[in-house]
Amino acid sequence: MYVKVLGKGKKVEEVALASEPAEAVEKAIAGRKRGALCLRKKKDGRLVHYDRHSARRSLIELASEAGVQPAVWPHRLRHSFVSLAIDGGVPIEMVSRHARHSSVETTMRYARTLGDHDEHSTHTVMEAIGAGEKVRAPRRG
């Protein structure tokens, strides 16, 4: 499934969704062919489009309720997506295209030292998440 997103400069682009988010979108639209996917209620009760500011507020609230520290915001999730894709071996040109960066140089800012890929801490973190374990910081000293 592809969804149209409004990006910087009001540029409309199609973005591919993985199966789980695609199923959630299908449920949310319930057969509709047009209109906003997400709306939010203002203090006065009016429904308005759910925009990037709404997403940021919701994400910060959810992270706080879940006890996630430090605070999480949409761009931090974007950074994680790009970094994990690069660390996972996805070609930088493809990551750049999927992140809708105007140049590969922008994507390269997210790249870490790739020489130690097999020992990268991302693997440890992902294994712990997959196993449902808590990630513990290494002891120093």
CNS distance restraints for C-alpha pairs under 8 A (distance, minus, plus):
assign (resid   1 and name CA) (resid  16 and name CA) 5.89 0.50 0.50
assign (resid   1 and name CA) (resid  17 and name CA) 5.69 0.50 0.50
assign (resid   1 and name CA) (resid  18 and name CA) 7.69 0.50 0.50
assign (resid   1 and name CA) (resid  19 and name CA) 7.94 0.50 0.50
assign (resid   1 and name CA) (resid  22 and name CA) 6.08 0.50 0.50
assign (resid   2 and name CA) (resid  14 and name CA) 5.86 0.50 0.50
assign (resid   2 and name CA) (resid  15 and name CA) 5.24 0.50 0.50
assign (resid   2 and name CA) (resid  16 and name CA) 4.41 0.50 0.50
assign (resid   2 and name CA) (resid  17 and name CA) 5.95 0.50 0.50
assign (resid   3 and name CA) (resid  14 and name CA) 5.36 0.50 0.50
assign (resid   3 and name CA) (resid  15 and name CA) 5.37 0.50 0.50
assign (resid   3 and name CA) (resid  16 and name CA) 6.61 0.50 0.50
assign (resid   3 and name CA) (resid  17 and name CA) 7.41 0.50 0.50
assign (resid   4 and name CA) (resid  12 and name CA) 6.34 0.50 0.50
assign (resid   4 and name CA) (resid  13 and name CA) 5.38 0.50 0.50
assign (resid   4 and name CA) (resid  14 and name CA) 4.38 0.50 0.50
assign (resid   4 and name CA) (resid  15 and name CA) 6.27 0.50 0.50
assign (resid   5 and name CA) (resid  12 and name CA) 5.54 0.50 0.50
assign (resid   5 and name CA) (resid  13 and name CA) 5.41 0.50 0.50
assign (resid   5 and name CA) (resid  14 and name CA) 6.24 0.50 0.50
assign (resid   5 and name CA) (resid  15 and name CA) 7.02 0.50 0.50
assign (resid   6 and name CA) (resid  10 and name CA) 5.55 0.50 0.50
assign (resid   6 and name CA) (resid  11 and name CA) 5.59 0.50 0.50
assign (resid   6 and name CA) (resid  12 and name CA) 4.58 0.50 0.50
assign (resid   6 and name CA) (resid  13 and name CA) 6.59 0.50 0.50
assign (resid   7 and name CA) (resid  11 and name CA) 5.05 0.50 0.50
assign (resid   7 and name CA) (resid  12 and name CA) 6.11 0.50 0.50
assign (resid   7 and name CA) (resid  13 and name CA) 7.24 0.50 0.50
assign (resid  15 and name CA) (resid  98 and name CA) 7.75 0.50 0.50
assign (resid  17 and name CA) (resid  21 and name CA) 6.14 0.50 0.50
assign (resid  17 and name CA) (resid  22 and name CA) 5.57 0.50 0.50
assign (resid  18 and name CA) (resid  22 and name CA) 6.04 0.50 0.50
assign (resid  19 and name CA) (resid  23 and name CA) 6.13 0.50 0.50
assign (resid  20 and name CA) (resid  24 and name CA) 6.45 0.50 0.50
assign (resid  21 and name CA) (resid  25 and name CA) 6.16 0.50 0.50
assign (resid  22 and name CA) (resid  26 and name CA) 6.17 0.50 0.50
assign (resid  23 and name CA) (resid  27 and name CA) 6.33 0.50 0.50
assign (resid  24 and name CA) (resid  28 and name CA) 6.16 0.50 0.50
assign (resid  25 and name CA) (resid  29 and name CA) 6.14 0.50 0.50
assign (resid  25 and name CA) (resid  37 and name CA) 7.85 0.50 0.50
assign (resid  26 and name CA) (resid  30 and name CA) 6.07 0.50 0.50
assign (resid  26 and name CA) (resid  31 and name CA) 7.33 0.50 0.50
assign (resid  28 and name CA) (resid  37 and name CA) 7.01 0.50 0.50
assign (resid  29 and name CA) (resid  33 and name CA) 7.79 0.50 0.50
assign (resid  29 and name CA) (resid  37 and name CA) 6.46 0.50 0.50
assign (resid  36 and name CA) (resid  49 and name CA) 6.69 0.50 0.50
assign (resid  38 and name CA) (resid  49 and name CA) 6.42 0.50 0.50
assign (resid  38 and name CA) (resid  50 and name CA) 5.39 0.50 0.50
assign (resid  39 and name CA) (resid  47 and name CA) 6.06 0.50 0.50
assign (resid  39 and name CA) (resid  48 and name CA) 5.47 0.50 0.50
assign (resid  39 and name CA) (resid  49 and name CA) 4.68 0.50 0.50
assign (resid  39 and name CA) (resid  50 and name CA) 4.81 0.50 0.50
assign (resid  40 and name CA) (resid  47 and name CA) 5.49 0.50 0.50
assign (resid  40 and name CA) (resid  48 and name CA) 5.58 0.50 0.50
assign (resid  40 and name CA) (resid  49 and name CA) 6.32 0.50 0.50
assign (resid  40 and name CA) (resid  50 and name CA) 5.54 0.50 0.50
assign (resid  40 and name CA) (resid  54 and name CA) 7.90 0.50 0.50
assign (resid  41 and name CA) (resid  45 and name CA) 5.51 0.50 0.50
assign (resid  41 and name CA) (resid  46 and name CA) 5.58 0.50 0.50
assign (resid  41 and name CA) (resid  47 and name CA) 4.61 0.50 0.50
assign (resid  41 and name CA) (resid  48 and name CA) 6.47 0.50 0.50
assign (resid  42 and name CA) (resid  46 and name CA) 5.35 0.50 0.50
assign (resid  42 and name CA) (resid  47 and name CA) 6.26 0.50 0.50
assign (resid  42 and name CA) (resid  48 and name CA) 7.08 0.50 0.50
assign (resid  50 and name CA) (resid  54 and name CA) 5.64 0.50 0.50
assign (resid  50 and name CA) (resid  55 and name CA) 6.98 0.50 0.50
assign (resid  51 and name CA) (resid  55 and name CA) 6.27 0.50 0.50
assign (resid  52 and name CA) (resid  56 and name CA) 6.15 0.50 0.50
assign (resid  53 and name CA) (resid  57 and name CA) 6.27 0.50 0.50
assign (resid  54 and name CA) (resid  58 and name CA) 6.11 0.50 0.50
assign (resid  55 and name CA) (resid  59 and name CA) 6.01 0.50 0.50
assign (resid  55 and name CA) (resid  74 and name CA) 7.36 0.50 0.50
assign (resid  56 and name CA) (resid  60 and name CA) 6.16 0.50 0.50
assign (resid  56 and name CA) (resid  73 and name CA) 5.71 0.50 0.50
assign (resid  56 and name CA) (resid  74 and name CA) 5.93 0.50 0.50
assign (resid  57 and name CA) (resid  61 and name CA) 6.19 0.50 0.50
assign (resid  58 and name CA) (resid  62 and name CA) 6.10 0.50 0.50
assign (resid  59 and name CA) (resid  63 and name CA) 6.07 0.50 0.50
assign (resid  59 and name CA) (resid  72 and name CA) 6.86 0.50 0.50
assign (resid  59 and name CA) (resid  73 and name CA) 6.10 0.50 0.50
assign (resid  59 and name CA) (resid  74 and name CA) 7.18 0.50 0.50
assign (resid  60 and name CA) (resid  64 and name CA) 6.07 0.50 0.50
assign (resid  60 and name CA) (resid  71 and name CA) 6.39 0.50 0.50
assign (resid  60 and name CA) (resid  72 and name CA) 5.88 0.50 0.50
assign (resid  60 and name CA) (resid  73 and name CA) 6.08 0.50 0.50
assign (resid  61 and name CA) (resid  65 and name CA) 6.13 0.50 0.50
assign (resid  62 and name CA) (resid  66 and name CA) 6.14 0.50 0.50
assign (resid  63 and name CA) (resid  67 and name CA) 6.12 0.50 0.50
assign (resid  63 and name CA) (resid  68 and name CA) 5.02 0.50 0.50
assign (resid  63 and name CA) (resid  69 and name CA) 7.56 0.50 0.50
assign (resid  63 and name CA) (resid  71 and name CA) 6.66 0.50 0.50
assign (resid  63 and name CA) (resid  72 and name CA) 6.35 0.50 0.50
assign (resid  64 and name CA) (resid  68 and name CA) 5.82 0.50 0.50
assign (resid  64 and name CA) (resid  69 and name CA) 7.46 0.50 0.50
assign (resid  64 and name CA) (resid  71 and name CA) 7.13 0.50 0.50
assign (resid  68 and name CA) (resid  72 and name CA) 7.54 0.50 0.50
assign (resid  72 and name CA) (resid  76 and name CA) 6.32 0.50 0.50
assign (resid  72 and name CA) (resid  77 and name CA) 7.45 0.50 0.50
assign (resid  73 and name CA) (resid  77 and name CA) 6.68 0.50 0.50
assign (resid  74 and name CA) (resid  78 and name CA) 6.33 0.50 0.50
assign (resid  75 and name CA) (resid  79 and name CA) 6.08 0.50 0.50
assign (resid  76 and name CA) (resid  80 and name CA) 6.20 0.50 0.50
assign (resid  77 and name CA) (resid  81 and name CA) 6.17 0.50 0.50
assign (resid  78 and name CA) (resid  82 and name CA) 6.34 0.50 0.50
assign (resid  79 and name CA) (resid  83 and name CA) 6.04 0.50 0.50
assign (resid  79 and name CA) (resid 110 and name CA) 6.92 0.50 0.50
assign (resid  80 and name CA) (resid  84 and name CA) 5.87 0.50 0.50
assign (resid  81 and name CA) (resid  85 and name CA) 6.09 0.50 0.50
assign (resid  82 and name CA) (resid  86 and name CA) 6.20 0.50 0.50
assign (resid  82 and name CA) (resid  95 and name CA) 6.54 0.50 0.50
assign (resid  82 and name CA) (resid  99 and name CA) 7.04 0.50 0.50
assign (resid  82 and name CA) (resid 107 and name CA) 7.54 0.50 0.50
assign (resid  82 and name CA) (resid 110 and name CA) 6.71 0.50 0.50
assign (resid  83 and name CA) (resid  87 and name CA) 6.01 0.50 0.50
assign (resid  83 and name CA) (resid 110 and name CA) 5.75 0.50 0.50
assign (resid  83 and name CA) (resid 111 and name CA) 6.17 0.50 0.50
assign (resid  83 and name CA) (resid 112 and name CA) 7.58 0.50 0.50
assign (resid  84 and name CA) (resid  88 and name CA) 5.80 0.50 0.50
assign (resid  84 and name CA) (resid 122 and name CA) 7.34 0.50 0.50
assign (resid  85 and name CA) (resid  89 and name CA) 6.51 0.50 0.50
assign (resid  85 and name CA) (resid  90 and name CA) 5.51 0.50 0.50
assign (resid  85 and name CA) (resid  95 and name CA) 6.71 0.50 0.50
assign (resid  86 and name CA) (resid  90 and name CA) 5.37 0.50 0.50
assign (resid  86 and name CA) (resid  91 and name CA) 6.91 0.50 0.50
assign (resid  86 and name CA) (resid  92 and name CA) 6.37 0.50 0.50
assign (resid  86 and name CA) (resid  95 and name CA) 7.01 0.50 0.50
assign (resid  86 and name CA) (resid 111 and name CA) 6.56 0.50 0.50
assign (resid  87 and name CA) (resid 111 and name CA) 7.81 0.50 0.50
assign (resid  87 and name CA) (resid 112 and name CA) 7.77 0.50 0.50
assign (resid  87 and name CA) (resid 114 and name CA) 7.00 0.50 0.50
assign (resid  87 and name CA) (resid 117 and name CA) 6.62 0.50 0.50
assign (resid  87 and name CA) (resid 120 and name CA) 7.94 0.50 0.50
assign (resid  87 and name CA) (resid 122 and name CA) 7.61 0.50 0.50
assign (resid  90 and name CA) (resid  94 and name CA) 6.84 0.50 0.50
assign (resid  90 and name CA) (resid  95 and name CA) 6.55 0.50 0.50
assign (resid  91 and name CA) (resid  95 and name CA) 6.38 0.50 0.50
assign (resid  92 and name CA) (resid  96 and name CA) 6.00 0.50 0.50
assign (resid  92 and name CA) (resid 104 and name CA) 7.06 0.50 0.50
assign (resid  92 and name CA) (resid 107 and name CA) 7.27 0.50 0.50
assign (resid  92 and name CA) (resid 108 and name CA) 7.63 0.50 0.50
assign (resid  93 and name CA) (resid  97 and name CA) 6.27 0.50 0.50
assign (resid  93 and name CA) (resid 104 and name CA) 6.21 0.50 0.50
assign (resid  94 and name CA) (resid  98 and name CA) 6.13 0.50 0.50
assign (resid  95 and name CA) (resid  99 and name CA) 5.97 0.50 0.50
assign (resid  95 and name CA) (resid 107 and name CA) 7.43 0.50 0.50
assign (resid  96 and name CA) (resid 100 and name CA) 6.14 0.50 0.50
assign (resid  96 and name CA) (resid 101 and name CA) 5.34 0.50 0.50
assign (resid  96 and name CA) (resid 102 and name CA) 7.80 0.50 0.50
assign (resid  96 and name CA) (resid 103 and name CA) 6.94 0.50 0.50
assign (resid  96 and name CA) (resid 104 and name CA) 5.60 0.50 0.50
assign (resid  96 and name CA) (resid 106 and name CA) 7.79 0.50 0.50
assign (resid  96 and name CA) (resid 107 and name CA) 5.50 0.50 0.50
assign (resid  97 and name CA) (resid 101 and name CA) 6.21 0.50 0.50
assign (resid 101 and name CA) (resid 106 and name CA) 6.39 0.50 0.50
assign (resid 101 and name CA) (resid 107 and name CA) 6.73 0.50 0.50
assign (resid 102 and name CA) (resid 106 and name CA) 7.26 0.50 0.50
assign (resid 103 and name CA) (resid 107 and name CA) 7.08 0.50 0.50
assign (resid 104 and name CA) (resid 108 and name CA) 6.15 0.50 0.50
assign (resid 105 and name CA) (resid 109 and name CA) 6.79 0.50 0.50
assign (resid 106 and name CA) (resid 110 and name CA) 7.70 0.50 0.50
assign (resid 107 and name CA) (resid 111 and name CA) 7.01 0.50 0.50
assign (resid 113 and name CA) (resid 117 and name CA) 7.95 0.50 0.50
assign (resid 116 and name CA) (resid 120 and name CA) 6.09 0.50 0.50
assign (resid 118 and name CA) (resid 123 and name CA) 7.73 0.50 0.50
assign (resid 119 and name CA) (resid 123 and name CA) 7.46 0.50 0.50
assign (resid 120 and name CA) (resid 124 and name CA) 7.54 0.50 0.50
assign (resid 121 and name CA) (resid 125 and name CA) 6.27 0.50 0.50
assign (resid 122 and name CA) (resid 126 and name CA) 6.04 0.50 0.50
assign (resid 123 and name CA) (resid 127 and name CA) 6.07 0.50 0.50
assign (resid 124 and name CA) (resid 128 and name CA) 6.18 0.50 0.50
assign (resid 125 and name CA) (resid 129 and name CA) 6.19 0.50 0.50
assign (resid 125 and name CA) (resid 135 and name CA) 6.60 0.50 0.50
assign (resid 126 and name CA) (resid 130 and name CA) 6.03 0.50 0.50
assign (resid 127 and name CA) (resid 131 and name CA) 6.10 0.50 0.50
assign (resid 128 and name CA) (resid 132 and name CA) 6.02 0.50 0.50
assign (resid 128 and name CA) (resid 133 and name CA) 4.98 0.50 0.50
assign (resid 128 and name CA) (resid 134 and name CA) 6.54 0.50 0.50
assign (resid 128 and name CA) (resid 135 and name CA) 6.25 0.50 0.50
assign (resid 129 and name CA) (resid 133 and name CA) 6.07 0.50 0.50
assign (resid 129 and name CA) (resid 134 and name CA) 7.39 0.50 0.50
assign (resid 129 and name CA) (resid 135 and name CA) 7.84 0.50 0.50
